[in-house]
């Protein structure tokens, strides 16, 4: 099946109160494990490359591998740039064959974020891609106690309608208490804020910083209006732990055994999230 823009499937998820995952990938084992999970669960999803990886020497080859593998899938798959840092980086992703992009201007003043997002939207829409942007700022888990736990960076609902109207963005990432990476403490999600944002605009809302949230927190956030959930750290941490355990349990473990373990780990963890988000069976 050809790679697609995920937007129609996100709108369907929004309408039917489930969510689709975005999983960040780092190598062929993670890609193979994710695609195996999507096939097993008959679910659509976004396969993503983090913006920083786009600047590596192997970026073009890695993207080509993802595209080749994803195009053999029998379920809808989007290839999405995660946290594009500039207009130019988003254009680079489009040129490489991504089917959706995220521009992240969340650290910028509102006017600058609007202007930059509008430019990315105009370019992406011209070639049929959907665009996600972030309003408010989802910080890192390592600084959670000084940032997210203090409600710093939270999305201002009074800015939401203007931002969406002036940019034409398709998907909005919101800051309601999650953080990227491993948490210093436990995440506390402001679902009332999420409901308020949901009441202001009618486009899919995205939750970043999914690793570390409980299954019930995910379900509650989806009921309150989330249609897209980003997960990365948990996939990599869990797989690293399983590889380490395997190496300790067996002397002289064959190199190829590590690849098999990594693929199976990604398949199992991605499958878990597909079930929790309600995406299973919607492909």
C-alpha positions in Angstrom: 0.0 0.0 0.0 1.5 3.4 -0.9 2.4 5.8 1.9 -0.4 8.2 2.7 -1.2 11.4 4.6 -2.6 10.3 7.9 -5.1 13.2 8.2 -8.3 11.3 7.0 -7.5 8.5 9.5 -7.0 11.0 12.3 -10.3 12.7 11.6 -11.9 9.3 11.7 -10.2 8.6 15.0 -11.4 12.0 16.3 -15.0 11.2 15.3 -15.0 7.8 16.9 -13.0 8.6 20.1 -9.9 6.6 19.6 -6.3 7.7 18.9 -3.6 6.8 16.4 0.0 6.5 17.5 3.1 8.2 16.1 6.2 6.0 16.8 9.7 7.4 16.3 12.0 5.0 14.5 15.8 4.8 14.7 17.0 1.8 12.7 15.7 -1.0 10.5 14.9 -3.2 13.5 12.5 -0.7 15.0 10.9 -0.2 11.6 10.5 -3.9 11.1 9.0 -4.4 14.5 6.5 -1.5 14.1 5.3 -2.7 10.8 4.9 -6.2 12.1 2.7 -4.8 14.9 0.6 -2.8 12.5 0.0 -5.8 10.3 -0.8 -8.0 13.4 -3.2 -5.4 14.8 -4.7 -4.2 11.5 -4.1 -0.6 12.5 -3.0 2.6 10.8 -0.2 4.7 12.3 2.5 7.3 11.7 6.0 6.1 11.4 8.2 9.1 12.3 11.8 10.3 12.0 12.9 12.8 14.5 14.2 16.0 12.9 17.7 15.7 14.3 18.1 12.4 12.5 17.4 14.1 9.2 20.8 15.9 9.5 22.8 12.6 9.7 24.9 11.3 6.8 22.7 8.2 6.5 19.3 10.1 6.5 18.5 9.7 2.9 19.3 5.9 3.0 17.3 5.4 6.2 14.3 7.2 4.8 14.6 5.1 1.6 14.5 2.0 3.7 11.5 3.1 5.6 9.6 4.0 2.4 10.5 0.7 0.8 9.3 -1.3 3.8 6.2 0.8 4.6 5.0 0.5 1.0 4.7 -3.2 1.4 2.4 -2.9 4.3 -1.3 -3.8 4.0 -2.4 -1.1 6.4 -2.3 2.7 6.1 1.0 4.2 7.0 2.2 7.8 7.0 5.9 8.8 7.1 6.0 11.9 9.3 8.7 14.4 10.2 8.7 14.8 14.0 9.6 18.2 15.5 10.8 19.9 12.3 12.9 22.9 13.5 12.6 25.1 10.5 10.8 25.8 7.2 13.9 24.5 5.4 14.0 21.2 7.3 10.3 20.6 6.6 10.9 21.2 2.9 13.9 18.8 3.0 11.6 16.1 4.5 9.0 16.7 1.7 11.7 16.3 -0.9 12.8 13.0 0.7 9.3 11.6 0.4 7.7 12.2 3.8 3.9 12.2 3.6 3.2 14.5 6.6 5.4 17.0 8.6 5.4 18.6 12.0 6.8 22.0 12.4 7.7 22.9 16.0 7.9 26.6 16.7 6.7 26.2 20.3 9.7 28.0 21.8 9.1 31.1 19.6 6.9 34.1 20.4 3.3 33.5 19.2 3.5 35.8 16.2 6.7 34.1 14.9 5.2 30.6 15.5 2.1 31.6 13.5 4.1 33.1 10.6 6.5 30.1 10.3 3.7 27.5 10.7 1.7 29.3 8.0 4.6 29.1 5.6 5.1 25.4 6.2 1.4 24.7 5.8 1.3 26.6 2.5 4.2 24.5 1.1 3.0 21.2 2.4 -0.6 21.6 1.3 0.6 22.4 -2.2 1.8 18.8 -2.5 -1.0 17.1 -0.4 0.7 16.7 3.0 -0.8 17.4 6.4 1.0 19.6 8.9 1.1 19.4 12.7 2.3 22.3 14.8 2.7 22.8 18.6 1.1 25.6 20.6 2.4 25.9 24.2 5.6 24.0 24.8 6.0 20.3 25.9 9.3 20.3 27.8 11.6 17.4 28.7 11.0 14.9 31.4 14.3 15.6 33.1 13.1 19.1 34.0 9.5 18.1 34.7 9.5 19.2 38.3 10.6 22.7 37.4 8.6 23.0 34.2 5.5 20.8 33.4 4.7 20.1 37.0 4.6 23.9 37.6 2.3 24.3 34.6 4.9 26.2 32.6 4.5 26.0 28.9 0.9 24.9 29.0 -1.2 25.7 25.9 -3.3 28.9 26.4 -6.8 28.1 25.2 -7.3 31.7 24.3 -4.7 31.4 21.6 -5.9 28.2 20.0 -8.6 29.5 17.7 -6.4 32.3 16.4 -3.5 30.0 15.8 -5.5 27.4 13.9 -7.4 30.0 11.8 -4.3 32.0 10.9 -2.0 29.1 10.1 -4.4 26.6 8.5 -2.7 23.8 10.4 -4.2 20.3 10.3 -3.2 18.8 13.6 -2.4 20.7 16.9 0.0 19.4 19.5 -1.0 20.7 22.9 0.9 21.0 26.2 -1.3 19.8 29.1 1.2 18.2 31.5 3.2 15.6 29.5 6.9 15.8 28.7 9.4 14.2 26.3 11.7 11.5 27.6 11.8 9.9 31.1 10.0 11.8 33.8 11.6 13.2 36.9 8.4 12.4 38.9 5.0 11.4 37.6 3.0 13.1 34.8 -0.1 15.0 35.8 -2.4 15.7 32.9 -4.8 18.7 33.0 -7.8 17.2 31.3 -10.0 20.2 32.0 -7.6 22.3 30.0 -7.7 19.7 27.2 -11.5 19.7 27.2 -11.4 23.5 26.9 -9.0 23.4 24.0 -11.1 20.7 22.3 -14.2 22.9 22.6 -12.3 25.8 20.8 -11.3 24.0 17.5 -12.4 21.0 15.5 -9.1 19.5 14.3 -7.2 16.5 15.6 -5.3 17.2 18.8 -1.9 15.5 19.5 -0.4 14.4 22.8 3.4 14.4 22.9 5.5 12.8 25.6 3.5 9.6 25.8 6.2 7.5 27.5 5.6 7.3 31.2 1.9 7.9 31.1 -0.3 5.1 32.4 -2.8 3.3 30.2 -5.6 4.9 32.1 -4.1 8.4 31.5 -4.0 7.7 27.8 -7.6 6.5 27.8 -8.8 9.5 29.8 -6.9 11.9 27.4 -8.5 10.2 24.4 -12.0 10.6 25.8 -11.2 14.3 26.5 -10.2 15.0 23.0 -6.8 13.5 22.0 -6.6 11.8 18.6 -2.9 11.3 18.1 -0.3 10.1 20.7 3.5 10.2 20.2 5.6 7.5 21.7 9.4 7.0 21.4 11.3 6.8 24.7 9.5 3.8 26.1 10.2 1.8 22.9 13.9 2.4 23.0 14.3 2.0 26.8 12.3 -1.2 26.9 14.2 -2.7 24.0 17.6 -1.7 25.5 16.6 -3.4 28.8 15.6 -6.6 26.9 18.8 -6.7 25.0 20.8 -6.2 28.1 19.0 -8.9 29.9 19.5 -11.3 27.0 23.2 -10.6 26.9 23.5 -11.3 30.7 21.5 -14.5 30.5 23.5 -16.2 27.8 27.2 -16.1 27.1 28.4 -15.6 23.5 24.9 -14.5 22.3 25.0 -14.4 18.5 24.9 -11.0 16.9 21.8 -11.8 14.9 19.9 -12.8 18.0 20.1 -9.2 19.1 18.3 -8.1 16.0 15.5 -10.6 16.5 15.1 -9.5 20.1 14.9 -5.8 19.0 12.3 -6.5 16.4 10.1 -8.6 18.7 10.4 -5.9 21.4 9.2 -3.1 19.1 6.4 -5.3 17.8 5.2 -6.1 21.3 5.4 -2.6 22.7 3.9 -0.9 19.6 1.1 -3.5 19.7 0.4 -2.7 23.3 -0.1 1.0 22.5 -2.3 0.2 19.5 -4.6 -1.7 21.8 -4.6 0.9 24.5 -5.3 3.8 22.1 -8.1 1.8 20.4 -6.4 1.9 17.0 -6.4 -1.9 16.7 -8.8 -3.1 13.9 -9.1 0.3 12.3 -6.8 -0.3 9.4 
